[in-house]
């Protein structure tokens, strides 16, 4: 197994799906062997592609709020790993961004995740991450609603995108019941 810094350099230089991307590849992730929390997301959006910083957009603001983390702690790779299903911006679709490129997760996940041995909490953010980490989930809502089944080590979250405001409005229990419990767990994991 390659050491983690060498693997991260290899991932950041990846061009496996370059021909299918709307822009030059720019893999965006954050990982450190000391990380206690894994955020398994979907794929970077356009703003994140431009900045090169994971969740550096409105989705990230909402996610940090859900977790009760400021930017400094969220972007501390020794605390939080951010490993999406696709590392590059896949482009725009009819109703939002396209799905993560299918080449990315099979190429990199099995090589990267074994380096993250200190994880205490994995957050599967959005349907593509949930399909990888919770393959039995019938739907996003079912996966999030059944959060106690995998608690306290794994949690399905809706994507924090402003596009999901309707989902949040239809499921007020999420922010009322689950988010405070999530904040407590994040604080506990990072204090260990």
C-alpha positions in Angstrom: 0.0 0.0 0.0 1.4 3.4 -1.0 1.9 5.9 1.7 -1.0 8.5 2.0 0.9 11.6 0.8 2.1 9.8 -2.3 -1.4 8.5 -2.9 -2.9 12.0 -2.6 -0.4 13.3 -5.1 -1.4 10.5 -7.5 -5.1 11.3 -7.0 -4.6 15.0 -7.5 -2.8 14.3 -10.8 -5.5 11.9 -12.0 -6.8 12.3 -15.6 -8.8 9.0 -15.9 -12.0 10.7 -17.0 -10.5 13.9 -18.5 -12.2 13.3 -21.9 -15.7 13.2 -20.3 -15.2 16.4 -18.1 -16.3 19.9 -19.2 -13.1 21.4 -17.7 -9.6 20.1 -17.1 -9.5 17.6 -14.2 -9.1 19.2 -10.8 -9.6 16.5 -8.1 -10.8 18.0 -4.9 -10.6 16.1 -1.6 -9.1 16.4 1.9 -7.6 13.4 3.8 -5.2 12.7 6.6 -4.6 9.5 8.4 -5.5 11.1 11.7 -9.0 12.2 10.5 -11.8 11.2 12.9 -14.8 12.1 10.6 -15.3 11.1 7.0 -17.6 13.2 4.8 -18.4 11.0 1.8 -19.9 13.4 -0.6 -21.0 13.3 -4.2 -18.7 15.4 -6.4 -17.5 19.0 -6.4 -19.7 21.7 -7.9 -18.5 24.4 -10.2 -17.5 26.8 -7.4 -15.6 24.1 -5.7 -13.9 23.2 -8.9 -12.8 26.9 -9.3 -11.5 27.2 -5.7 -10.1 23.7 -5.2 -11.6 23.7 -1.7 -14.2 21.0 -0.8 -17.6 22.4 0.1 -16.5 26.0 -0.5 -20.0 27.1 -1.4 -23.5 27.4 0.0 -23.8 23.6 0.5 -20.7 23.8 2.6 -22.0 26.6 4.8 -25.1 24.5 5.5 -23.1 21.4 6.1 -20.8 23.1 8.5 -23.9 24.5 10.3 -25.4 21.0 10.6 -22.1 19.7 12.0 -21.6 22.7 14.4 -18.1 23.3 12.9 -16.4 26.5 11.9 -14.3 26.7 8.8 -11.1 26.2 10.7 -12.1 22.9 12.2 -14.0 21.7 9.1 -10.9 22.2 6.9 -8.5 20.6 9.4 -7.7 17.4 7.5 -6.4 15.9 10.8 -10.0 16.1 12.0 -12.2 15.8 8.9 -11.6 13.8 5.7 -13.7 14.8 2.7 -13.7 12.0 0.1 -16.4 12.4 -2.5 -17.6 9.7 -4.9 -16.2 11.7 -7.7 -13.2 14.1 -7.2 -13.8 16.3 -10.2 -16.6 18.6 -11.3 -18.7 16.4 -13.6 -20.5 19.3 -15.4 -24.0 20.7 -15.5 -27.1 18.7 -16.2 -30.7 19.6 -16.8 -31.6 20.0 -13.2 -28.3 20.5 -11.4 -24.9 19.1 -11.6 -24.3 15.7 -13.4 -23.7 12.6 -11.2 -20.1 11.8 -10.1 -18.1 10.2 -12.9 -18.4 6.4 -12.5 -14.6 5.9 -13.0 -13.6 7.7 -9.9 -14.8 5.7 -6.9 -13.7 2.3 -8.3 -10.3 3.7 -9.2 -9.6 5.4 -5.8 -11.9 4.5 -2.9 -10.3 1.1 -2.1 -6.8 2.6 -2.2 -7.6 5.7 -0.1 -10.1 4.6 2.6 -7.8 2.0 4.3 -5.5 4.9 5.1 -8.2 6.5 7.3 -7.9 4.1 10.2 -9.0 6.6 12.9 -12.5 7.3 11.6 -15.2 7.3 14.2 -18.0 8.8 12.1 -18.8 8.5 8.4 -21.4 10.9 6.9 -22.8 9.7 3.6 -24.0 13.0 2.0 -26.4 12.6 -0.8 -27.7 9.6 -2.8 -24.5 8.6 -4.5 -22.5 8.4 -1.3 -25.4 6.6 0.3 -25.4 4.0 -2.5 -21.8 3.3 -1.7 -21.9 3.3 2.1 -25.5 2.2 2.7 -26.4 0.0 -0.3 -29.6 -1.3 1.2 -31.3 2.1 1.5 -34.5 2.3 -0.5 -34.5 6.1 -0.9 -32.6 9.1 0.4 -35.5 9.9 2.8 -35.6 6.3 4.0 -31.8 6.3 4.5 -31.9 9.5 6.5 -35.0 8.6 8.5 -33.4 5.2 9.6 -30.4 7.0 11.0 -30.5 5.1 14.3 -29.8 1.8 12.6 -26.1 2.7 11.9 -25.6 5.2 14.7 -23.2 6.3 16.1 -20.6 5.4 13.4 -22.5 6.0 10.1 -25.1 8.6 9.2 -26.9 9.3 5.9 -27.5 13.0 5.3 -29.4 14.8 2.5 -27.2 16.9 0.3 -27.0 20.3 1.9 -27.5 22.1 -1.4 -30.0 24.9 -1.5 -31.8 22.8 -4.1 -32.9 20.6 -1.2 -34.8 23.3 0.6 -38.1 21.6 -0.3 -36.9 18.3 1.1 -35.9 20.1 4.4 -39.3 21.8 4.5 -41.1 18.5 4.0 -39.0 16.7 6.6 -38.7 19.2 9.6 -37.8 16.4 11.9 -34.3 16.3 10.3 -33.2 19.8 11.6 -35.3 19.5 14.7 -34.2 16.0 15.9 -31.3 14.7 13.9 -29.1 17.8 13.5 -28.7 18.5 17.3 -27.8 14.9 17.8 -25.3 15.0 15.0 -23.7 18.2 16.4 -23.3 16.4 19.8 -21.7 13.4 18.1 -19.3 15.5 16.1 -18.2 17.4 19.2 -17.7 14.1 21.0 -15.7 12.4 18.2 -13.4 15.4 17.8 -12.9 15.6 21.6 -11.8 11.9 21.9 
